[in-house]
């Protein structure tokens, strides 16, 4: 390869036709020619002239190339890798020089930052803040736009040294007291909005269904189950939190599975089903069953029982659990919205009532 690079470098013109390039490469097999030309492109030796068109073969090659006179030799690259800051694992790139060449500017920018400002890493920053600080690109470490950069940094053991923290999307919440001790997480938006409306319109609001509530949060379906979107972090609750977190969702397999997943990703929190609300949902639904075509009230039959559904039944009131088991067995589905504003306002208690 070095001889080919040398021959291209000594070529007297700034551009070279594909036929001339073939003569310098001296390979008989077309597949070998394609591999070599692609390697020369990735190493920065040549660059296709896009307007020149392609040769029509498969895989195709451009008909003309720019010669990059200031390309870097293998020795120069090795010397450069050996001079990288010790916190960057250069061996990872020595095993894949093409990857280093492709991402050279990105790595060298990090290298320069570490050599001049490594002390700045002692202070944690958000991922976007750190990305802009180092690369002047706030999306460089974004889990979507900067996904390849993150993989690259992890491969050379340089991601964790950046000392960043993620900033999850905020939850919609409404708080009536500064010191939060009792939190109600609601699966669906309409029910959350209804509860919030009741709290706003009752200045002496204490809680619902004889349960004190300081804060109501819209869980947005499965959003509340994401490990990188911790409710504990959002509420700034430490590991010594002694309060309660209540969860209220649909009565179906999906709603129960969301609850169990929420419990799983929040082991520091004492999370319980909001039993009284579930009981009221069942009471209203059973009234509907007595006067309707039951088939219209069937649920999503393609939903599967959670493997840990017994854990839900252990945490909720025993009588309520037994009624839910029967409803799910018969494939019924009860949405939160069965408790509307008109119903819920009768289960509010305010200061002075208890």
VEXGUVO-661563 format. One line per 8 residues: their letters; for each residue x, z negated, y of N, C-alpha, C. Coordinates in pm, whole numbers, plus 32768, in hexadecimal, padded with zeros to 4 digits. Each point is the difference from the previous one (the first is absolute). Layout:
VEXGUVO-661563
A	X Z Y X Z Y X Z Y ~ ...
This chain:
VEXGUVO-661563
XXXXXXXX	8052 8000 7F88 7FAE 8000 8078 8056 8000 807E ~ 806D 7FB6 7FFF 8057 7FFC 8076 803B 8088 8022 ~ 801E 8050 7F98 8035 8087 8017 7F96 805A 803F ~ 7F84 7FF0 7FD4 7F91 804E 8039 7FEE 7FDA 8093 ~ 8002 7F7F 801C 7FF1 7FD0 8089 8070 8035 8058 ~ 807A 7FFF 7FC9 8075 8031 804C 7FEF 8094 8020 ~ 7FD1 804D 7F9D 7FED 8091 8015 7F96 801B 806A ~ 7F95 7FB2 7FFE 7F95 8011 8064 8033 7FDB 808A
XXXXXXXX	804D 7F95 8007 8036 7FD4 8081 805D 806A 803D ~ 8047 8048 7FA9 805F 8067 8031 7FBC 8085 801A ~ 7F7F 800A 7FE2 7FB7 807C 801A 8001 801A 8098 ~ 801D 807A 802B 801A 8019 808F 7F86 7FFF 805C ~ 7F85 7FFA 7FC9 7F8A 8006 8054 7FAD 7F7F 7FF7 ~ 7FA6 7FF0 8060 7FAC 7F87 8005 7F8B 8007 7F9F ~ 7FDE 807A 7FD5 7F94 8011 7FA0 8034 8050 7F8A ~ 7FBF 7FEA 7F8E 802B 8048 7F88 7F86 8030 7FB2
XXXXXXXX	8005 8080 7FD3 7F94 8039 7FB2 8003 7FC6 7F72 ~ 7F8E 7FFE 7FBE 7FF8 7FCC 7F78 805F 8049 7FA2 ~ 8008 8085 800E 805A 804D 7FA8 8091 7FD7 8012 ~ 8029 7FE6 807E 808A 7FD4 801B 8017 7F75 7FC9 ~ 7F98 7FAD 800A 800B 7F76 7FCE 8011 8000 7F68 ~ 7FBB 805D 7FBD 800E 800D 7F6E 8090 801C 7FDA ~ 8042 8058 804F 808B 8025 7FE2 805C 7F88 800C ~ 7FE5 7FA8 8061 8055 7F8B 8014 7FE7 7F97 7F94
XXXXXXXX	7F85 7FF9 7FD3 7FDD 7F9A 7F9C 802D 8029 7F75 ~ 7FF8 8081 7FE1 8033 8037 7F83 7FBD 7FC4 7F84 ~ 7F7C 8002 7FFC 7FB6 7FCF 7F8B 7FA8 806F 7FCB ~ 7FFA 800F 7F7B 7FB3 806B 7FC3 7F6D 7FDD 7FEE ~ 7FE5 7F83 7FDC 7F76 7FD7 7FE6 7FB7 7FE3 8083 ~ 7F88 803A 800D 7FB3 7FED 807C 7FDB 7F6D 8015 ~ 7FDD 7FBA 7F94 7FDA 7F73 800B 8073 7FAD 8036 ~ 807C 8023 7FD7 8076 7FB8 8032 8017 801E 8094
XXXXXXXX	7FE4 807D 8027 800F 8026 808C 7F9F 7FB1 8057 ~ 7F82 7FF6 7FD3 7F9A 7FB4 804B 802A 7F6F 800E ~ 802D 7FC4 7F94 8029 7F73 8002 8074 7FEB 8061 ~ 8060 805C 7FFE 8076 7FF2 8057 7FDA 8010 8092 ~ 7FAE 8065 801F 7FD7 8016 808B 7FAF 7F89 8035 ~ 7FA7 7FCA 7FAC 7FB3 7F8A 802A 805B 7F88 8017 ~ 8067 7FF5 7FAE 8060 7F94 8013 804D 8010 8082 ~ 8026 807B 8020 8047 801C 807D 7FA8 7FE1 8079
XXXXXXXX	7F7F 801C 7FF1 7FA3 7FE1 806D 7FF4 7F69 8013 ~ 7FF0 7FB6 7F90 7FF0 7F6E 8009 807F 7FBD 8034 ~ 8073 803E 7FE6 807F 7FC7 8030 801C 8024 8092 ~ 7FAD 8055 8039 8013 8024 808C 8068 806C 8017 ~ 8020 804C 7F96 8063 806C 800E 7FBF 807D 803B ~ 7F87 801E 7FD1 7FB6 8074 8033 7F71 7FD8 801F ~ 7FBC 8056 804B 7F75 7FE8 8025 7FB7 8085 7FFE ~ 7F8C 8008 7FBE 7FBA 8081 7FF7 7FD5 8035 8089
XXXXXXXX	8006 8083 800E 7FC7 8042 8075 7F70 8023 7FD9 ~ 7FA2 7FB0 802D 7F75 800C 7FD1 7FC4 808B 8018 ~ 8025 803E 806F 7FC8 8083 8023 8037 8071 7FAA ~ 8064 7FE2 7FB1 803E 806A 7FAF 7FAB 8028 7F89 ~ 7FA0 7FA9 7FDC 7FAC 801D 7F8D 8043 7FD6 7F7E ~ 7FB9 8017 7F90 8034 7FD7 7F7E 800E 8078 7FA3 ~ 8047 7FEA 7F91 8020 806E 7FA6 7F92 8022 7F9C ~ 7F95 7FB2 7FFD 7F8E 8020 7FAA 800D 7FD2 7F71
XXXXXXXX	8070 7FC4 7FDA 8010 7FCD 7F79 7FC8 7F73 7FF6 ~ 7FFB 7FCD 7F86 7FCD 7F78 7FEA 8065 7FAE 7FB1 ~ 8037 7F98 803C 7FEB 7FCF 8089 8042 805D 8065 ~ 7FC7 8006 8075 8031 805F 8064 8071 7FC6 8054 ~ 8050 805B 803B 806D 7FD9 805A 7FF2 804E 8082 ~ 8029 7FC2 806C 7FFF 8048 8080 806B 806D 7FFE ~ 7FEA 8066 8053 805C 8074 8001 8077 7FED 805D ~ 7FFA 7F98 8055 806F 7FEA 805E 800C 7F6A 801D
XXXXXXXX	807E 7FD1 801E 8019 7F72 8017 805E 7FEB 8076 ~ 7FE7 7F93 804C 8060 7FD3 8065 8070 7FB7 7FB9 ~ 8079 8011 802F 8070 7FB2 7FCC 801B 7F8E 8062 ~ 7FF9 7F84 7FCD 8015 7F8A 8054 8096 7FE2 7FFD ~ 8043 8022 806C 8092 7FF6 8002 8034 7F70 7FFE ~ 7FAD 7FA2 802C 8030 7F75 8004 7FC9 7FB0 7F8A ~ 7FF1 8040 7F8A 7FCF 7FB9 7F8C 8064 7F96 7FD5 ~ 7FCE 7FA2 7FB1 8052 7F8D 7FD9 802F 8013 7F70
XXXXXXXX	807F 7FEC 7FE7 8037 800B 7F79 7FDF 7F84 7FAF ~ 800F 800A 7F7C 7FE6 7F8E 7FA9 805A 7F8A 8025 ~ 807D 801D 801F 805D 7F94 8022 7FD3 7FB9 8080 ~ 7FD1 804E 8060 7FD1 7FC4 807C 7F87 7FA6 7FE6 ~ 7FA8 802E 7FA7 7F8A 7FB0 7FE0 8026 7F7F 7FB9 ~ 805C 8007 7FA2 802C 7F88 7FB8 8040 7F9D 8061 ~ 8055 8033 8057 803E 7FA8 8064 7F96 7FBF 8058 ~ 7F9B 804E 8022 7F94 7FCC 8055 7FB1 7F94 7FB7
XXXXXXXX	7FE1 8017 7F81 7FB8 7F9E 7FB1 8050 7F80 7FF0 ~ 8082 800F 7FEC 8056 7F89 7FF1 8008 7FAD 8080 ~ 7FE0 803F 8071 800A 7FB8 807F 7F79 7FC5 802C ~ 7F95 8015 7FB0 7F7E 7FC8 8024 8005 7F68 8000 ~ 7FA9 7FC3 804F 7FF7 7F6F 8007 7FEA 7FC8 7F73 ~ 803D 7F8E 7FE4 7FFE 7FCB 7F78 7F72 7FDE 7FCE ~ 7FA1 7FF0 805A 7F77 7FE2 7FD6 7FB6 807B 7FCA ~ 803A 8076 8011 7FC8 807B 7FC9 804B 8022 7F80
XXXXXXXX	7FBA 800C 7F92 803F 801D 7F7F 8024 8095 7FF8 ~ 807E 801E 8023 802C 808C 8003 8005 803F 7F76 ~ 8012 7FAE 7F97 8008 8036 7F78 7F81 804A 7FD9 ~ 7F90 7FD5 8036 7F81 8042 7FE1 8002 8091 802D ~ 8048 801D 806D 8006 8089 8034 8070 8050 7FBD ~ 8069 7FBD 7FD6 806D 8047 7FBC 7FCE 8040 7F7F ~ 7F97 7FC5 7FC7 7FC7 8037 7F86 7FA1 8073 801D ~ 7FD9 800D 807D 7FA2 806A 8027 8021 802C 808E
XXXXXXXX	8069 8051 800D 8032 802A 8083 7F98 8053 804B ~ 7FAE 804B 7FB4 7F99 8051 8041 7F9D 7FAA 804C ~ 7FDE 7F8F 7FC6 7FA1 7FA5 8043 803F 7FC8 807F ~ 8081 7FE2 7FFA 8042 7FCA 8077 8006 8069 806F ~ 8023 807A 7FDA 8008 806C 8064 7F79 8015 8043 ~ 7F96 7FFC 7FB0 7F7A 8016 8035 7FD7 7F93 8062 ~ 802D 7F85 7FE5 7FD7 7F8D 8051 8075 7FC4 8050 ~ 8067 8052 8015 807B 7FCF 803E 7FE8 7FC4 808A
XXXXXXXX	7FB8 8045 8055 7FE9 7FCD 8088 7FB7 7F7B 7FFE ~ 7FA0 7FF2 7FA7 7FB3 7F84 7FF5 805A 7F8B 7FD8 ~ 8057 8018 7F9C 8059 7F96 7FD0 806C 7FE0 8067 ~ 8037 8065 8041 8068 7FE8 8064 7FCA 7FB4 8079 ~ 7F81 8017 8020 7FC3 7FB5 806E 7FF5 7F6D 7FDC ~ 7FD9 7FE5 7F83 7FFA 7F76 7FD1 808C 7FC2 7FFF ~ 8061 804D 7FD0 808A 7FD1 7FFB 8032 7FD8 808B ~ 7FE6 8053 8061 802B 7FE3 808A 7FBD 7F82 8035
XXXXXXXX	7F80 7FEF 7FDD 7FB8 7F89 802E 803C 7F82 7FC1 ~ 801A 8005 7F7E 8037 7F8C 7FBB 8089 7FD9 8036 ~ 8050 8064 801F 8087 7FE3 8033 7FFF 7FC7 808D ~ 7F98 8022 804C 7FFD 7FD3 808C 7F9D 7F8D 8018 ~ 7F96 7FF9 7FAF 7F96 7F9F 8020 7FCD 7FB6 7F85 ~ 8050 7FE8 7F9B 7FCF 7FC0 7F85 7FC3 7F77 801A ~ 802E 7FBB 8068 7FC8 7F7C 8021 7F6C 8009 8022 ~ 7FD3 8074 802E 7F73 8011 8024 7FA5 7FF1 7F85
XXXXXXXX	8039 8016 7F8A 7FB0 7FF7 7F86 7FE0 7F70 7FDB ~ 803F 7FA1 8040 7FE3 7F74 7FE5 7F75 7FDA 8032 ~ 7FCE 804E 8060 7F7C 7FE6 803A 7F9C 8060 7FC0 ~ 7F9D 7FCD 7FB9 7F9F 805A 7FBD 7FAC 804F 8063 ~ 7FE8 807F 7FE0 7FAA 8056 8051 7F9B 8044 7FA5 ~ 7F95 8033 803A 7FA1 804F 7FB1 8045 8081 7FD5 ~ 7FCA 8042 7F9C 803D 807B 7FCD 800A 806B 806C ~ 7F95 800F 8050 8003 8065 806A 8063 7FDC 806E
XXXXXXXX	8008 7F80 8021 805E 7FD4 8068 8090 8019 7FD4 ~ 801F 7FDD 7F82 8089 8015 7FCE 8021 8095 7FF7 ~ 7F9F 804E 7FD5 8016 8091 7FF4 8023 803C 8087 ~ 7FBA 7FD6 8067 801E 8037 8085 8086 7FCA 8033 ~ 801D 7F83 7FE3 807E 7FC4 802C 8078 804B 7FC7 ~ 7FF8 8029 7F82 8071 8042 7FBE 7FFE 8097 8012 ~ 7F8E 803E 7FE4 7FF8 8093 7FFD 7FB4 803D 8075 ~ 7FCE 7FAD 805A 7FAD 8032 806F 7F88 804F 7FCC
XXXXXXXX	7FCF 7FD4 7F8E 7F8A 803F 7FC2 7FAF 7F91 7FBE ~ 7F93 7FD8 803F 7FB2 7F8E 7FCF 7FC0 801A 7F78 ~ 7FF8 807F 7FD6 7FC3 8022 7F80 8066 8010 7F8F ~ 807E 7FE6 801D 806A 8017 7F9D 7FF1 7FA9 7F84 ~ 7FC0 7F8C 800D 7FEC 7FA7 7F8E 7F6D 7FF2 7FDC ~ 7FAF 805B 8032 7F71 7FFC 7FE3 7FE9 801F 7F6C ~ 7FA5 7FB5 7FC2 7FEB 800F 7F70 7FCA 8089 7FDA ~ 7FCC 804A 8060 7FD0 8087 7FE6 8062 8067 8035
XXXXXXXX	8015 8001 8084 8057 8065 803F 8093 7FED 7FDD ~ 8028 7F82 7FE9 808E 7FE5 7FE4 801A 7FD9 7F70 ~ 7FA7 802A 7FA7 800B 7FDA 7F73 8087 8027 7FC4 ~ 802D 807B 801B 807F 802F 7FC8 8076 7FAE 8038 ~ 7FF7 7FD9 807E 806A 7FAE 803C 8009 7F78 7FBD ~ 7F8C 7FC7 7FE2 7FFD 7F7C 7FBF 8041 8009 7F76 ~ 7FDD 8069 7FB4 803B 8014 7F7B 8097 8010 800C ~ 802B 804E 8063 808E 8018 8015 8049 7F7C 801D
XXXXXXXX	7FC9 7FAF 8058 803F 7F81 8024 8004 7FA0 7F8B ~ 7F98 8001 7FAF 7FFF 7FA8 7F8A 8068 802E 7F9B ~ 8012 8083 7FF4 8064 8035 7FA2 808D 7FD5 8023 ~ 801B 7FF0 8082 8086 7FD6 8028 8002 7F6D 802B ~ 7F9C 7FB4 7FCF 7FF7 7F6F 8016 8005 7FD8 8093 ~ 7FC5 8052 8055 8006 7FE4 8090 7F78 7FE4 803E ~ 7F99 7FF8 7FAD 7F7C 7FE9 803B 7FEB 7F6D 8023 ~ 8020 7FA7 7FA2 7FE7 7F71 8016 8053 7FC7 8073
XXXXXXXX	8074 803A 8019 8056 7FCB 806B 7FC4 8017 808A ~ 7F9B 8057 8009 7FC5 801E 8082 7FAD 7F8C 8035 ~ 7FDB 7FA3 7FA8 7FBA 7F86 8028 7F81 8022 804E ~ 7FA5 8047 7FBE 7F83 8029 8041 7F89 7FBA 7FC0 ~ 7F93 8002 8046 7F83 7FCE 7FC7 7F94 806A 8018 ~ 7FA2 8008 7FA1 7F95 8063 800E 7F93 7FCA 805D ~ 7FB8 805A 803F 7F93 7FD8 805A 7F80 8040 7FCC ~ 7FB8 7FBA 7FA9 7F86 8038 7FC5 7F95 8017 8068
XXXXXXXX	7FA2 8056 7FDF 7F8F 8018 805A 7FB1 7F7F 800E ~ 7FD8 7FDE 8079 7FB8 7F82 8013 7F74 8004 7FC4 ~ 7FD1 7F8A 7FDA 7F76 7FF3 7FD3 7FA7 7FED 807A ~ 7F80 8021 7FEF 7F9E 7FDD 8066 7FD6 7F70 7FE6 ~ 800E 7FAB 8064 7FDA 7F75 7FEC 7FBD 7FC9 807D ~ 7FB5 7F93 7FEB 7FC6 7FB7 8070 8013 7F6C 7FE4 ~ 803C 7FB9 8061 8020 7F73 7FEF 7FB5 7FAE 806A ~ 7FCD 7F8E 7FD4 7FBC 7FAA 8062 804E 7F80 8019
XXXXXXXX	8069 7FEA 7FB3 8056 7F8C 8017 8091 8029 7FF4 ~ 8056 7FC0 804E 808E 8021 8001 8042 7FDA 7F7C ~ 7FE3 7F87 7FD1 803A 7FD1 7F82 7FA6 8029 7F8D ~ 802B 8064 7FB6 7FAE 8038 7F94 800E 7FAC 7F81 ~ 7F8E 7FD2 7FCD 7FFF 7FB4 7F84 7FA6 8040 7F96 ~ 7F9E 804C 802D 7FA0 803D 7FA4 7FEB 8093 8025 ~ 8028 8058 7FA7 7FFD 8090 8019 7F9E 8043 7FA1 ~ 7FAD 8058 8037 7FA5 804F 7FAC 802A 8093 8008
XXXXXXXX	8027 8037 7F8E 8025 808E 7FF6 7F8A 804D 7FC7 ~ 7FD7 8069 8048 7F89 804D 7FDA 8029 808E 7FDB ~ 7FCD 8030 7F90 8029 8083 7FCB 7FD6 8075 8059 ~ 7F84 7FFD 8032 7FC8 8075 8043 7FEC 7FEC 8096 ~ 800C 806E 804A 7FFF 7FFC 8093 7F7B 7FD0 8039 ~ 7F8F 8031 7FCD 7F80 7FDB 803B 7FE7 7F6A 7FF6 ~ 8020 7FC8 7F8C 7FEB 7F70 7FEE 805E 7FB0 805A ~ 807C 802E 800C 805E 7FBD 805B 7FCB 8003 808E
XXXXXXXX	7FCD 8072 802B 7FCD 800E 8088 7F87 7FA5 8016 ~ 7FAB 7FF5 7F9A 7F8A 7FA9 8009 8029 7F6E 8010 ~ 8061 7FD4 7FAF 802E 7F76 8008 8040 7FE6 8088 ~ 8050 805D 802D 8040 7FF1 8084 7F96 7FF8 806E ~ 7F9A 8052 7FF7 7F94 8000 8065 7FBC 7F77 8004 ~ 7FE6 7FC7 7F8C 7FC2 7F7C 7FF8 805B 7F96 803E ~ 8082 8008 7FE5 805E 7FA0 8038 8006 800B 8098 ~ 7FFD 807B 8033 8006 8016 8090 7F84 7FC9 8047
XXXXXXXX	7F8C 800E 7FC0 7F82 7FDC 8040 7FD8 7F6F 7FE8 ~ 8054 7FB7 7FB7 7FE7 7F72 7FE8 807A 7FB0 802D ~ 8002 7FD6 807F 8077 7FBD 8037 8027 7F7F 7FB8 ~ 7FA1 7FC1 7FBC 801E 7F85 7FB6 800F 8019 7F6A ~ 801F 807D 7FDF 800D 802A 7F73 8067 7FAA 7FB6 ~ 7FD8 7FD2 7F89 805A 7FB6 7FA8 801E 8050 7F81 ~ 7F96 8039 7FC5 8017 8049 7F85 7F83 8042 7FC9 ~ 800C 802E 7F81 7F92 8042 7FBA 7FEB 7FBE 7F79
XXXXXXXX	7F84 7FF6 7FD4 7FE2 7FC6 7F7D 8044 7F79 7FEC ~ 7FFA 7FAB 8066 803A 7F79 7FFA 8098 8001 7FED ~ 803F 8070 801E 8092 800B 7FF3 803D 8019 808A ~ 8062 7FB0 8025 8041 8011 8081 8054 8080 8000 ~ 7FFB 8049 806F 804C 807C 800D 8040 8004 808B ~ 8084 8011 8004 8048 8009 807F 8021 8090 8025 ~ 8006 8055 7F99 802E 808A 8016 7FC0 805A 7F98 ~ 7FD0 8073 802B 7FC6 8062 7FA4 8051 8080 8008
XXXXXXXX	8027 8035 7F8D 805A 8073 7FFA 7FC0 8072 7FB0 ~ 800E 8079 8033 7FD2 8077 7FB8 806F 802C 7FA1 ~ 7FE6 7FF3 7F7D 8068 801F 7F9C 8016 8094 7FEA ~ 7FA6 8055 8030 800C 8092 7FF2 8015 802B 7F70 ~ 7FA6 7FD3 7FAA 800D 8027 7F74 8081 7FCB 7FC4 ~ 8054 805A 7FCE 807A 7FD7 7FBC 8077 7FE7 805E ~ 7FED 8014 8080 806E 7FE8 805D 8036 7F72 7FF2 ~ 7FA6 7FA1 7FE9 8026 7F74 7FF9 8054 7FE2 7F84
XXXXXXXX	8008 805D 7FA1 804A 7FE9 7F83 808E 8037 8004 ~ 8027 803D 8071 8085 803D 8007 806C 7F96 8017 ~ 806A 8008 7FB1 806A 7F9D 800B 8048 8007 8086 ~ 800B 8078 8039 8046 800E 8080 7FA0 7FF2 8076 ~ 7F89 7FCE 7FE4 7F9E 7FEE 806B 7FC6 7F74 7FF5 ~ 8058 7F9F 7FEB 7FDA 7F78 7FDE 7FA7 7FBF 8069 ~ 7F8F 7FCC 7FD2 7FA7 7FB7 805A 8044 7F81 8031 ~ 8051 7FC5 7FAA 8048 7F87 8025 805D 8019 8075
XXXXXXXX	8048 8071 7FFC 8059 8022 806F 7FB0 801E 807E ~ 7F91 8046 7FEF 7FAF 8027 8074 7FCB 7F86 8049 ~ 7FD1 7F9D 7FB5 7FCA 7F87 803E 806B 7F9B 8025 ~ 807E 8021 7FDD 8070 7FA6 801B 7FEA 7F79 7FBC ~ 7FCE 8007 7F84 7FE9 7F88 7FB1 807C 7FE2 7FAE ~ 8034 7F87 8009 8078 7FDE 7FB3 7FDA 7FD2 7F74 ~ 8067 7FE3 7FB0 7FE9 7FDE 7F74 7FBC 7F77 7FEF ~ 7FF7 7FB3 806C 7FC2 7F7C 7FF9 7F6F 8002 8030
XXXXXXXX	7FC5 8075 800B 7F76 800E 802E 7FA2 7FB5 7FA0 ~ 7FB3 7FA5 8037 7FA7 7FAE 7FAE 7F6E 802B 8008 ~ 7FE6 8069 804B 7F76 802C 8013 7FCD 8054 7F8C ~ 7F89 8036 8015 7FBF 8052 7F9B 7FF3 8090 8031 ~ 800A 805D 7FA3 7FE2 808C 801B 7F8E 8028 7FA3 ~ 7F91 8027 803B 7F8C 802A 7FB2 7FFB 8099 7FFE ~ 7FD6 8037 7F8F 7FF2 8092 7FF6 7F71 8022 7FDD ~ 7FCB 8066 8047 7F75 802B 7FEA 7FFF 8099 7FFA
XXXXXXXX	7FD5 8034 7F8C 7FFB 8092 7FF0 7F85 802B 7FB4 ~ 7FFF 807E 7FD7 7F92 8036 7FB0 8000 7FBF 7F76 ~ 7F8A 7FFB 7FC4 7FF8 7FD2 7F75 8002 807B 7FA7 ~ 8076 8027 7FDA 8018 806B 7F9F 808F 7FEF 7FD0 ~ 8027 8051 7F9F 8086 7FF0 7FC7 806D 8018 8068 ~ 7FE9 8060 8059 8063 801F 8068 8012 7F89 805E ~ 7F90 7FC7 802E 8008 7F8F 805B 8046 7F89 7FC2 ~ 7FE6 7FE5 7F82 8040 7F91 7FBB 8094 801B 7FED
XXXXXXXX	8022 807D 7FE0 808D 8023 7FEE 804E 7FF4 8083 ~ 7FC0 8022 8070 8041 7FEF 8082 801F 7F6C 8017 ~ 7FA0 7FA9 7FE2 8016 7F70 800E 8077 7FD3 7FAD ~ 8005 8028 7F81 806B 7FD5 7FA7 8088 8035 802D ~ 8003 807C 8032 807D 8039 8033 802D 7FB6 807E ~ 7FA1 7FDC 8055 801C 7FB3 8079 803F 7F7A 7FDC ~ 7FC9 7FBD 7F9D 8038 7F81 7FD1 808E 8014 7FCB ~ 8014 806E 7FB8 8082 801C 7FC2 806F 8015 8066
XXXXXXXX	7FE0 8041 8072 8069 801D 8063 800D 7F8F 8066 ~ 7FAD 7F99 7FF4 8005 7F91 8060 8004 7F7A 7FB6 ~ 8068 7FEA 7FAE 8004 7F87 7FAC 8009 7F7E 8050 ~ 802B 8007 807F 800E 7F86 8050 7F7A 7FD3 8039 ~ 7F9B 8054 7FFB 7F80 7FE0 803D 7F9A 7FD3 7F97 ~ 7FAD 7FA2 8028 7F94 7FD1 7FAA 7F86 8058 801B ~ 7FED 8068 7FAE 7F96 8063 8016 7F90 7FEC 7F9B ~ 7F86 7FF5 8032 7F8C 7FEC 7FAA 7F91 8062 8025
XXXXXXXX	7FAC 8026 7F9F 7F8C 8052 8022 7F9F 7FAF 8058 ~ 7FBD 8042 805B 7FA0 7FBF 8059 7F7D 7FF2 7FB2 ~ 7FFA 7F9C 7FA8 7F96 7FF2 7F9C 7F73 8004 803B ~ 7FEC 7FB9 806E 7F79 7FF7 8038 7FCC 808A 802B ~ 8059 8053 8037 7FD7 8086 802A 7FE0 8057 7F86 ~ 8053 7FF4 7F97 7FE5 804C 7F85 7F79 7FD5 7FC4 ~ 7FE5 7F7F 8004 7F82 7FCE 7FC9 7F89 8039 804C ~ 800B 8006 8084 7F94 8038 8051 7FEE 8095 7FE4
XXXXXXXX	806F 8048 7FED 7FF8 808E 7FDE 7FB1 8014 7F80 ~ 801B 7FAC 7F9C 7FBB 800B 7F7E 7F6C 7FE1 8010 ~ 7FE2 7F98 804E 7F74 7FDA 8015 7FB0 8074 803E ~ 803A 803F 8067 7FBC 8070 8042 7FF3 8077 7FA2 ~ 8067 8017 7FAE 7FFF 8073 7FA4 7F99 7FEE 7F94 ~ 7FF3 7F85 7FCE 7F9E 7FE7 7F97 7F71 8014 8033 ~ 7FEC 7FE7 8081 7F7F 801D 803D 7FE6 8096 8000 ~ 806A 804D 801E 7FF3 8093 7FFD 7FE1 8032 7F74
XXXXXXXX	803F 7FC5 7F9C 7FEB 802A 7F75 7F70 7FEF 7FD4 ~ 7FC0 7F9C 8035 7F77 7FE4 7FD5 7F9B 8064 8035 ~ 8028 8050 8064 7F9E 805B 803A 8030 808F 800F ~ 806B 8029 7FBB 8036 8087 8010 8020 803F 7F7A ~ 8018 8081 8007 8032 8049 7F8C 8091 7FD4 7FED ~ 8019 7FB5 7F96 8084 7FC4 7FEE 8072 8065 7FF9 ~ 7FE3 807B 7FD3 806A 8064 7FF3 803D 8023 8087 ~ 7FB3 7FF1 806C 8034 801E 8085 8068 7F9A 802C
XXXXXXXX	8001 7F8D 7FBF 8059 7F92 8028 807B 7FF7 7FA7 ~ 8010 8060 7FA7 8075 8001 7FA9 807D 801C 8053 ~ 8071 7FD2 7FCC 807B 800D 804D 8056 8074 7FD8 ~ 8082 7FF1 8017 8062 8069 7FE2 802D 7FEE 7F6F ~ 7FC5 804C 7FA6 8018 7FEA 7F71 808E 8024 7FD5 ~ 804A 8046 8054 8088 8026 7FDB 8065 7F91 801F ~ 7FD2 7F93 803E 805B 7F92 801E 801C 7FAF 7F81 ~ 807D 7FD5 7FF3 8027 7FB2 7F8B 8010 7F6D 8027
XXXXXXXX	7FE3 7FA9 7FA0 8014 7F71 8017 8094 7FE4 8015 ~ 8021 7FAA 805F 8089 7FD5 8012 802C 7FB3 7F84 ~ 807D 8010 7FD7 8033 7FB8 7F8B 7FFC 7F69 8016 ~ 8006 7FD5 807E 8003 7F72 801F 7F7C 7FCE 803B ~ 7F92 8044 7FDF 7F80 7FDD 803D 7FD9 7F6F 7FE4 ~ 8031 7FC9 7F92 7FE1 7F74 7FDF 8034 7FA1 806C ~ 806C 8029 8044 8038 7FAD 806B 7F9F 7FF7 8076 ~ 7FB9 806C 8019 7F9A 7FFF 806A 7F90 7F9F 7FDC
XXXXXXXX	7FD4 8006 7F83 7F93 7FA9 7FD5 8028 7F6C 8003 ~ 8081 7FE4 7FEB 802F 7F75 8005 7FFC 7FC9 808E ~ 8015 805A 8062 800D 7FD4 808B 7F7A 7FF6 804A ~ 7F9B 8045 7FCD 7F7F 8000 8044 7FA4 7F99 7FBD ~ 7F98 7FD5 8045 7F9F 7FA3 7FC8 7FD1 802F 7F77 ~ 7FF9 7FA2 7F9F 7FE4 8025 7F75 7F79 8048 7FF1 ~ 7F98 7FCD 8040 7F7C 803F 7FF5 7FFF 808C 803C ~ 8048 8011 806F 800A 8083 8040 804B 8060 7FA4
XXXXXXXX	806B 7FCE 7FC1 8050 8052 7FA4 7FAB 8036 7F8E ~ 7FAB 7FAC 7FC7 7FAD 802B 7F90 7F9D 806C 802B ~ 7FCC 7FF4 8077 7FA0 8065 8031 8047 8085 801C ~ 807B 7FF8 8034 804D 807A 801B 8022 8047 7F7E ~ 8024 7FB4 7F99 8020 803B 7F7E 7F8C 8054 7FCC ~ 7F88 7FCB 800B 7F8A 8047 7FCF 7FE5 807E 8052 ~ 8011 7FF7 8082 7FEA 8074 8058 8064 806F 7FE1 ~ 807D 7FDC 7FEE 8067 8066 7FE3 7FEB 803A 7F74
XXXXXXXX	7FD3 7FAE 7FA4 7FE5 8031 7F79 7F95 806D 8003 ~ 7F9D 7FED 8059 7F94 8062 800E 8023 806E 8064 ~ 807C 8001 802D 8037 8067 8058 7FBB 8005 8089 ~ 7FD8 7F8C 8031 7FC8 7FF9 8087 8071 7FED 8065 ~ 7FE2 8026 807B 8061 7FFB 806D 7FBC 7FC6 807B ~ 803E 7F99 803B 7FC6 7FC2 8077 8064 8008 8074 ~ 7FE3 8052 8062 805A 8009 8074 7FEE 7F88 805D ~ 8069 7FE0 804A 7FF8 7F94 8062 7F8D 8013 8062
XXXXXXXX	7FE5 807D 801F 7F9D 801F 8068 7F73 7FD1 7FDE ~ 7FEB 7FD0 7F84 7F7D 7FCA 7FDE 7FE2 7F85 8056 ~ 806B 7FBA 802C 7FEF 7F92 805F 8015 803A 808B ~ 7F93 8023 8041 800A 803B 8085 7FFB 7F94 806C ~ 8004 8029 807C 8004 7FA1 8070 7F85 7FA4 7FFF ~ 7F8B 803A 7FE5 7F85 7FB1 8001 8005 7F90 7F98 ~ 803A 801D 7F8D 800D 7F9C 7F96 8069 7F98 8023 ~ 8075 8031 8029 8073 7FA8 8013 7FED 7F9B 8070
XXXXXXXX	7FB6 8024 8067 7FF0 7FA6 8073 7FBB 7F7C 7FD9 ~ 7FBA 8001 7F8E 7FBE 7F86 7FD2 805E 7FA4 7FB2 ~ 807C 802E 7FED 805F 7FAF 7FB4 807A 7FD8 8055 ~ 7FEA 8000 8083 8067 7FD6 805F 7FEA 7F6D 801F ~ 806D 7FB5 8008 7FEF 7F79 8036 8063 7FEC 8071 ~ 7FD1 7FB7 8062 804C 7FEC 807B 801E 7F6C 8016 ~ 8054 7FE9 8061 8028 7F78 8022 7F84 7FAB 801C ~ 7FFE 7F88 7FC4 7F90 7FA6 8015 7F99 8007 7F90
XX	800A 8068 7FAC 7F9F 800E 7F94 802D 7FB8 7F82 ~ 8084 7FEF 7FF3 8032 7FBF 7F87 8050 7F83 8026
